Amino acid sequence: MYLYKDNFLTESTFKMFNEEMLNSYKPRPEGWWTKHGQLGYESYGKGLSGENFNEDAPELVLGENYPEENNYVRSAMKMGSKSIPDVVSSIKKYMIEDIEFINPLARMMWFQYHSNKHKVIPHFDDPLTGKTRQQSFTSLLYMHDTWEDTWGGELTFYNHNDPVSILPKSNRLVIYSRDEEHWVNEITHDLDDYHRMFLFTAWGTDNDI
């Protein structure tokens, strides 16, 4: 299952959240993924971008696990974004009211930044603890200013050997279940410092299997 909704945030909220994400960005130190190996990030990096993950994987700004326990406040502080509680609550509301998800709970979140040097290979997102892949979901909210159709960077789903690609258009919300194999096509623009960036949130639900 995968879907997307355009113009998810209001113009004013998008502008504020975009500025916060840009201000939070820091190039990762050399060996960042390996140094975080005790937290599982080395295996995540390999699964995301292959054996050369230290160079090829995107940058992350990490939030808290189980962020709903404090209404996303600690994640907002850690990620440098006062907009996070309202934005994530809006995604949750959309899941409940428009997609009819049952009890979606955010398990983890981060900002993710892709330059034209990064890649994402075909992979499945892991199921969340206590949930099946069909009950586990990922939401991506694209937060860069603009994205041209010719710039690549599409999120692509395997779809039974008939790939479906979704462009990372600004203010586009994508939601998919974790039983969907996917990857990101090569970013083709030559703007080394311009990032394809999004808010990543992992969700567990009580949806019927």
Backbone bond lengths (Angstrom), bond angles and torsions (degrees), N, CA, C in turn:
res aa  C-N    CA-C-N  psi(-1)  N-CA   C-N-CA  omega(-1)  CA-C   N-CA-C  phi
1 M - - - 1.454 - - 1.527 108.93 -
2 Y 1.322 116.55 132.08 1.454 121.60 174.31 1.520 108.29 -153.41
3 L 1.313 115.85 148.28 1.465 121.78 179.46 1.522 108.03 -158.17
4 Y 1.330 115.08 167.54 1.459 118.27 174.90 1.518 109.94 -145.86
5 K 1.333 115.00 157.46 1.461 122.75 177.59 1.518 107.81 -134.04
6 D 1.315 116.37 127.53 1.460 121.62 -179.97 1.526 111.66 -87.99
7 N 1.334 115.10 158.74 1.466 122.60 177.94 1.523 110.96 52.29
8 F 1.323 115.37 49.84 1.465 119.61 -172.86 1.521 112.06 -69.11
9 L 1.314 117.53 -44.69 1.462 120.94 179.92 1.522 110.64 -94.12
10 T 1.323 115.94 154.68 1.458 119.03 171.40 1.526 109.08 -64.36
11 E 1.307 115.80 160.36 1.469 120.10 -177.48 1.521 111.44 -58.95
12 S 1.331 117.11 -42.64 1.465 119.94 -177.68 1.526 111.69 -68.66
13 T 1.342 117.19 -40.22 1.463 120.24 178.83 1.517 110.59 -67.11
14 F 1.342 116.46 -41.21 1.466 119.72 178.10 1.524 110.63 -59.46
15 K 1.317 116.81 -45.81 1.467 120.91 -178.07 1.529 110.88 -60.43
16 M 1.333 116.64 -45.39 1.459 120.17 -179.03 1.527 111.24 -65.90
17 F 1.347 116.55 -44.55 1.462 121.07 -177.75 1.529 110.59 -67.04
18 N 1.328 116.53 -38.53 1.463 121.26 176.05 1.529 111.04 -58.80
19 E 1.315 116.94 -45.67 1.462 120.83 179.67 1.523 111.12 -63.64
20 E 1.320 116.94 -39.43 1.465 120.37 179.06 1.525 111.17 -65.02
21 M 1.328 116.83 -41.64 1.463 119.70 178.90 1.524 111.40 -65.41
22 L 1.313 117.11 -40.79 1.464 120.13 177.93 1.526 111.03 -63.76
23 N 1.323 117.15 -39.92 1.459 120.89 -179.79 1.529 112.10 -70.25
24 S 1.340 117.22 -25.49 1.466 121.04 -178.64 1.521 112.72 -82.79
25 Y 1.317 116.89 -14.93 1.471 120.07 -174.49 1.523 112.25 -67.58
26 K 1.331 114.70 132.53 1.464 121.91 171.66 1.522 107.91 -140.45
27 P 1.345 118.18 129.73 1.473 118.65 174.12 1.524 109.16 -57.80
28 R 1.326 116.61 134.27 1.466 118.75 -177.35 1.530 110.51 -69.00
29 P 1.320 117.30 144.92 1.471 120.28 176.14 1.525 110.53 -64.66
30 E 1.313 116.39 156.21 1.460 120.85 177.49 1.529 109.65 -57.80
31 G 1.321 115.78 132.86 1.463 120.42 179.41 1.515 114.84 78.17
32 W 1.347 118.09 13.84 1.471 121.26 -176.66 1.514 111.88 -53.80
33 W 1.338 116.98 -47.92 1.464 120.09 -175.95 1.519 110.81 -62.24
34 T 1.323 118.02 -41.51 1.460 121.14 -179.45 1.524 110.94 -68.20
35 K 1.316 117.33 -40.70 1.462 120.65 -179.98 1.521 111.70 -63.52
36 H 1.329 116.94 -26.97 1.459 120.60 177.56 1.526 111.76 -92.78
37 G 1.329 116.84 15.53 1.462 120.32 -176.51 1.506 113.66 -58.11
38 Q 1.351 116.86 -33.22 1.451 118.73 -179.45 1.525 111.38 -65.31
39 L 1.313 117.91 -17.98 1.459 122.08 177.82 1.521 112.11 -97.54
40 G 1.322 116.62 5.55 1.451 120.03 178.52 1.508 114.46 88.89
41 Y 1.333 118.56 6.28 1.457 119.44 -175.38 1.520 112.84 -77.13
42 E 1.335 117.13 -25.18 1.460 118.42 177.03 1.522 110.09 -64.90
43 S 1.334 117.46 -46.97 1.466 120.13 178.63 1.522 110.50 -66.21
44 Y 1.342 116.69 -35.34 1.462 119.63 176.90 1.519 110.35 -65.02
45 G 1.327 116.77 -44.03 1.461 120.31 179.73 1.510 112.32 -60.65
46 K 1.349 116.85 -42.51 1.463 120.49 178.15 1.523 110.66 -64.00
47 G 1.334 117.01 -43.23 1.460 120.08 179.72 1.513 112.65 -65.59
48 L 1.324 116.13 -29.56 1.460 121.05 -177.97 1.523 112.00 -81.58
49 S 1.334 117.00 -42.96 1.463 119.85 -168.39 1.518 114.68 -134.15
50 G 1.332 118.69 8.73 1.455 120.86 174.86 1.515 113.27 87.64
51 E 1.332 115.36 -172.06 1.458 121.33 -172.75 1.530 112.76 -64.35
52 N 1.316 117.77 -25.88 1.464 120.95 -179.83 1.531 110.86 -92.83
53 F 1.343 115.41 35.55 1.463 120.75 -169.92 1.529 113.32 -62.07
54 N 1.330 118.41 -30.09 1.467 118.98 -178.19 1.523 112.35 -62.07
55 E 1.340 116.98 -27.62 1.463 121.03 177.65 1.528 111.90 -99.54
56 D 1.342 117.19 -35.44 1.462 120.85 -169.87 1.524 114.31 -90.38
57 A 1.326 117.68 -23.40 1.466 119.65 -174.82 1.526 110.71 -76.04
58 P 1.329 117.35 151.50 1.461 121.11 -179.26 1.526 112.11 -71.88
59 E 1.335 115.63 167.47 1.460 121.36 173.72 1.525 110.16 -81.47
60 L 1.331 115.77 149.35 1.458 121.88 178.00 1.525 109.76 -128.64
61 V 1.331 115.78 147.49 1.463 122.82 164.69 1.515 105.50 -119.73
62 L 1.326 116.47 112.17 1.457 121.42 -167.19 1.520 112.43 -86.41
63 G 1.337 115.05 142.07 1.450 121.73 169.35 1.516 110.59 -100.52
64 E 1.330 116.08 -158.53 1.457 122.36 -179.45 1.525 110.52 -93.63
65 N 1.341 116.21 152.52 1.454 120.47 165.76 1.533 108.80 -76.16
66 Y 1.320 116.31 149.13 1.469 122.84 -177.70 1.531 111.15 50.47
67 P 1.324 118.06 56.21 1.468 121.14 -173.19 1.520 114.26 -68.34
68 E 1.347 117.83 -17.69 1.465 118.81 -179.01 1.518 112.19 -71.46
69 E 1.344 117.36 -17.10 1.458 120.03 -178.88 1.523 111.68 -61.19
70 N 1.323 117.74 -25.23 1.468 121.05 177.90 1.524 110.69 -126.36
71 N 1.354 115.04 29.58 1.471 121.00 177.87 1.527 112.71 56.05
72 Y 1.341 115.92 35.61 1.466 123.85 174.86 1.525 113.90 70.27
73 V 1.335 117.56 4.49 1.462 119.98 -173.20 1.523 111.33 -66.54
74 R 1.327 117.89 -43.98 1.465 119.97 -178.15 1.527 111.20 -67.41
75 S 1.333 116.50 -36.18 1.469 118.83 175.03 1.523 110.52 -64.39
76 A 1.327 116.12 -41.38 1.464 119.85 178.96 1.527 110.89 -59.45
77 M 1.330 116.54 -42.29 1.465 120.39 179.09 1.526 110.69 -67.82
78 K 1.327 116.79 -44.60 1.458 120.91 -176.96 1.523 111.70 -66.05
79 M 1.343 116.81 -34.60 1.458 121.66 -176.30 1.525 112.72 -94.52
80 G 1.340 116.97 -3.50 1.455 120.57 176.75 1.512 113.72 70.44
81 S 1.350 116.68 39.52 1.462 120.24 -176.22 1.523 110.51 -142.93
82 K 1.321 116.42 108.35 1.461 119.28 178.54 1.526 112.26 -74.12
83 S 1.333 117.28 -11.80 1.468 120.77 -179.50 1.525 113.15 -80.04
84 I 1.333 118.05 -16.45 1.462 120.60 -171.77 1.525 113.56 -54.85
85 P 1.346 121.19 -48.48 1.469 118.47 -178.26 1.524 113.31 -55.08
86 D 1.321 117.42 -45.23 1.467 119.87 -179.47 1.526 111.79 -69.19
87 V 1.327 117.34 -40.35 1.465 120.32 -178.02 1.524 110.82 -65.78
88 V 1.325 117.01 -48.21 1.465 119.78 -177.78 1.525 110.50 -68.27
89 S 1.320 117.72 -36.22 1.466 120.15 175.55 1.524 111.02 -62.52
90 S 1.328 117.49 -35.56 1.466 120.98 177.53 1.525 111.35 -67.04
91 I 1.344 116.65 -38.98 1.467 119.67 176.77 1.519 109.97 -63.94
92 K 1.325 116.63 -44.40 1.468 120.52 179.26 1.532 110.87 -61.19
93 K 1.321 116.87 -43.77 1.464 120.70 178.70 1.525 110.75 -60.45
94 Y 1.326 116.96 -42.14 1.467 121.06 178.00 1.523 110.67 -62.33
95 M 1.323 117.15 -41.53 1.465 120.53 178.70 1.528 111.50 -60.42
96 I 1.319 116.19 -41.38 1.465 120.37 -176.93 1.526 111.34 -75.57
97 E 1.316 116.97 -48.14 1.463 120.63 -170.95 1.521 113.50 -83.61
98 D 1.323 118.16 -34.09 1.461 120.53 -175.16 1.522 113.64 -101.45
99 I 1.334 116.94 -34.90 1.467 119.62 -178.53 1.525 111.20 -101.75
100 E 1.349 116.16 -14.04 1.466 122.93 178.73 1.531 112.16 64.13
101 F 1.334 115.61 40.05 1.455 120.00 170.64 1.528 108.99 -69.78
102 I 1.322 115.94 151.12 1.455 121.93 179.91 1.526 109.28 -102.90
103 N 1.332 115.50 115.80 1.461 122.92 174.66 1.532 113.26 51.45
104 P 1.322 118.63 55.98 1.470 119.09 175.73 1.529 110.74 -70.05
105 L 1.332 115.84 130.31 1.459 121.66 179.13 1.521 109.01 -127.21
106 A 1.316 116.14 128.51 1.463 120.61 178.04 1.524 109.43 -71.35
107 R 1.334 116.26 129.92 1.465 121.31 -179.43 1.532 112.12 -103.15
108 M 1.319 117.46 -33.01 1.466 121.23 179.61 1.523 108.37 -160.02
109 M 1.327 115.69 159.59 1.467 119.39 179.07 1.518 109.41 -155.70
110 W 1.315 114.68 155.92 1.463 120.78 174.17 1.520 109.26 -162.91
111 F 1.337 115.54 164.59 1.455 122.53 167.20 1.524 107.60 -90.08
112 Q 1.318 116.53 140.13 1.467 120.88 179.22 1.523 108.83 -129.13
113 Y 1.338 115.83 135.80 1.459 122.68 -173.95 1.524 109.16 -127.50
114 H 1.342 117.11 122.09 1.467 122.89 179.38 1.523 109.25 -113.54
115 S 1.315 117.04 124.87 1.462 120.52 170.74 1.527 108.68 -99.49
116 N 1.328 116.50 -179.84 1.467 119.73 178.34 1.526 112.10 -73.80
117 K 1.319 117.51 2.13 1.467 121.32 176.05 1.531 111.99 -96.44
118 H 1.317 116.86 -9.49 1.459 120.78 -172.65 1.524 111.40 -99.67
119 K 1.320 115.97 159.81 1.460 120.63 176.83 1.520 109.54 -144.37
120 V 1.330 115.62 156.51 1.466 122.35 173.46 1.517 107.32 -130.66
121 I 1.326 116.19 118.89 1.460 122.43 -176.11 1.528 110.07 -86.33
122 P 1.344 118.42 165.29 1.469 120.03 177.24 1.527 111.32 -56.35
123 H 1.332 115.71 132.49 1.460 120.66 -179.37 1.525 109.52 -163.71
124 F 1.317 115.82 167.23 1.457 123.70 169.35 1.529 108.09 -109.60
125 D 1.324 117.79 139.08 1.461 120.09 168.77 1.526 108.44 -70.96
126 D 1.329 116.55 142.91 1.460 120.34 -178.18 1.524 111.06 -68.77
127 P 1.349 117.50 147.85 1.465 119.38 171.87 1.520 109.57 -67.28
128 L 1.322 116.25 152.24 1.455 120.65 179.31 1.525 110.25 -84.36
129 T 1.308 116.09 153.18 1.461 121.60 -176.20 1.526 110.94 -54.33
130 G 1.328 115.79 126.56 1.456 120.95 178.43 1.511 114.71 82.28
131 K 1.333 117.37 1.93 1.459 121.66 -178.64 1.527 109.84 -126.60
132 T 1.324 116.10 151.75 1.458 120.36 172.11 1.527 109.07 -79.20
133 R 1.329 116.09 169.48 1.470 118.80 174.65 1.526 110.95 -60.92
134 Q 1.348 117.07 -34.18 1.462 120.20 -178.85 1.530 112.03 -71.77
135 Q 1.327 117.43 -20.39 1.465 121.75 177.67 1.529 112.01 -97.35
136 S 1.320 116.29 -2.95 1.467 122.06 -178.38 1.527 109.06 -107.82
137 F 1.321 116.29 135.21 1.460 120.90 -174.31 1.527 110.90 -135.06
138 T 1.311 114.88 155.64 1.459 123.10 172.51 1.519 108.50 -119.85
139 S 1.322 116.49 136.04 1.470 120.19 169.52 1.523 108.64 -116.67
140 L 1.330 115.09 138.31 1.463 123.33 176.05 1.520 107.50 -123.93
141 L 1.313 116.92 124.50 1.461 121.61 176.15 1.528 107.50 -115.04
142 Y 1.342 116.00 108.84 1.467 121.33 -175.03 1.526 110.49 -74.63
143 M 1.334 115.25 129.79 1.454 120.14 -169.06 1.524 114.23 -125.65
144 H 1.340 119.49 11.26 1.467 120.24 173.47 1.532 109.40 -75.23
145 D 1.332 115.71 161.33 1.470 120.75 -175.46 1.521 112.81 -65.41
146 T 1.331 116.18 -42.34 1.463 120.31 -175.52 1.514 109.14 -153.60
147 W 1.329 115.40 159.06 1.464 120.42 174.92 1.519 108.77 -151.34
148 E 1.330 115.98 117.66 1.456 121.26 -179.48 1.531 110.47 -79.70
149 D 1.335 116.05 149.51 1.468 120.44 -179.32 1.524 112.33 -60.37
150 T 1.332 116.75 -26.08 1.467 120.96 -176.62 1.530 113.31 -88.21
151 W 1.308 117.69 2.62 1.462 120.81 -175.10 1.523 113.51 -87.81
152 G 1.314 119.02 -2.63 1.460 120.72 -179.17 1.514 111.42 68.01
153 G 1.354 115.92 -146.82 1.458 120.28 178.52 1.513 114.35 71.57
154 E 1.344 117.04 18.23 1.461 119.73 -178.54 1.531 110.99 -67.95
155 L 1.309 116.49 139.71 1.459 122.18 167.12 1.524 106.43 -78.83
156 T 1.332 116.82 121.06 1.462 121.07 -171.25 1.520 110.17 -122.41
157 F 1.338 115.78 132.31 1.462 122.64 179.49 1.521 109.58 -106.01
158 Y 1.322 115.48 141.15 1.469 122.31 -176.33 1.527 111.59 -59.45
159 N 1.329 117.85 -48.74 1.464 123.36 172.86 1.529 112.48 52.33
160 H 1.335 115.99 54.95 1.468 121.39 174.88 1.532 111.90 55.06
161 N 1.329 115.02 47.19 1.469 122.30 176.95 1.527 112.96 67.01
162 D 1.334 116.70 20.20 1.466 121.94 174.66 1.528 107.15 -130.00
163 P 1.339 117.88 74.97 1.464 121.70 -167.41 1.526 113.71 -55.05
164 V 1.327 114.28 141.01 1.457 123.08 175.19 1.524 107.54 -116.49
165 S 1.337 116.96 125.59 1.462 121.77 -176.90 1.521 110.86 -112.21
166 I 1.335 115.24 138.97 1.458 122.49 178.81 1.525 107.93 -121.69
167 L 1.314 116.92 117.64 1.460 120.94 178.71 1.528 110.62 -66.50
168 P 1.327 117.18 144.20 1.467 120.37 178.82 1.527 111.51 -81.96
169 K 1.315 116.54 64.18 1.460 120.88 -179.21 1.530 110.63 -68.62
170 S 1.313 116.13 146.76 1.457 121.25 -179.88 1.521 111.28 -56.70
171 N 1.337 115.80 137.83 1.464 122.79 176.49 1.527 112.14 63.32
172 R 1.315 116.74 26.82 1.471 122.08 176.16 1.527 108.79 -98.93
173 L 1.311 116.43 127.34 1.459 122.72 175.82 1.521 108.91 -98.39
174 V 1.330 116.65 126.02 1.462 122.60 175.99 1.518 108.10 -116.20
175 I 1.326 116.53 134.30 1.463 122.40 176.52 1.517 107.73 -128.18
176 Y 1.332 116.48 132.38 1.466 119.42 177.87 1.524 110.43 -145.26
177 S 1.331 114.92 152.21 1.462 120.76 176.58 1.520 109.30 -81.96
178 R 1.320 115.51 155.07 1.458 120.24 -171.14 1.529 113.48 -84.74
179 D 1.314 116.66 10.82 1.468 120.23 169.49 1.524 111.13 -95.00
180 E 1.331 117.32 9.76 1.463 122.47 -179.48 1.531 110.08 -100.59
181 E 1.333 117.15 117.41 1.460 120.04 173.60 1.529 108.83 -71.63
182 H 1.324 116.86 137.93 1.466 119.64 -174.75 1.525 109.99 -154.37
183 W 1.314 114.80 167.61 1.461 122.64 177.74 1.522 107.76 -158.12
184 V 1.338 115.96 176.41 1.463 121.26 176.80 1.517 108.37 -119.29
185 N 1.331 116.40 126.22 1.461 120.95 177.83 1.531 110.48 -67.42
186 E 1.314 115.16 158.66 1.461 121.19 -178.31 1.526 111.18 -57.56
187 I 1.320 115.61 136.45 1.461 121.67 172.45 1.527 108.27 -80.20
188 T 1.326 116.20 125.77 1.466 119.66 -169.17 1.523 114.39 -107.27
189 H 1.334 119.58 -5.41 1.466 118.17 177.04 1.529 109.50 -73.74
190 D 1.335 116.38 163.39 1.462 121.26 -177.37 1.526 112.08 -108.32
191 L 1.325 116.38 25.37 1.463 121.85 -179.92 1.526 108.35 -94.22
192 D 1.320 116.45 92.51 1.465 120.85 -170.82 1.524 113.42 -58.67
193 D 1.316 117.93 -30.11 1.462 120.70 -175.15 1.528 113.23 -103.67
194 Y 1.344 116.91 10.10 1.467 119.36 178.49 1.521 108.71 -100.51
195 H 1.328 116.43 126.04 1.452 120.91 -171.46 1.526 112.94 -107.88
196 R 1.311 113.51 140.26 1.463 122.98 163.14 1.521 104.39 -81.48
197 M 1.329 117.59 108.76 1.464 118.67 -170.98 1.524 110.62 -130.34
198 F 1.328 114.16 148.72 1.462 119.03 -177.58 1.519 111.13 -153.87
199 L 1.329 114.40 160.81 1.455 122.59 167.74 1.517 107.73 -88.73
200 F 1.326 116.37 120.31 1.464 123.57 177.05 1.525 108.06 -99.06
201 T 1.335 116.87 130.75 1.464 121.19 173.35 1.516 108.91 -135.83
202 A 1.336 115.83 133.09 1.463 122.29 175.23 1.523 108.30 -99.29
203 W 1.337 115.90 133.26 1.460 121.92 -174.64 1.523 110.88 -125.04
204 G 1.330 115.50 135.48 1.458 121.06 167.25 1.518 109.29 -104.69
205 T 1.319 117.37 141.56 1.462 121.73 -179.46 1.528 109.99 -129.31
206 D 1.328 115.22 169.68 1.463 122.19 171.69 1.527 110.46 -105.66
207 N 1.323 116.57 24.89 1.463 120.44 179.84 1.522 110.88 -56.73
208 D 1.330 115.97 146.06 1.460 120.35 173.49 1.517 109.35 -63.74
209 I 1.313 116.31 141.54 1.463 120.93 -179.62 1.521 110.09 -83.91
